[in-house]
């Protein structure tokens, strides 16, 4: 199950890092976060990155 998801809201890219109950950052989640942030550099329409946490339901 992915740890990181993204949503575009106009010029904002919201990156949500969600993990199990306590929400720790794992090696897999860290790699997914890196990839999510790296992709933003290729998209000139994204002007702001918001990184937030969340819990899986």
Secondary structure, DSSP 8 states (H G I E B T S, - for coil): --SEEEEEETTEEEEEEEESTT----HHHHHHHHHHHHHHTT-TT--EEEEEEEE--
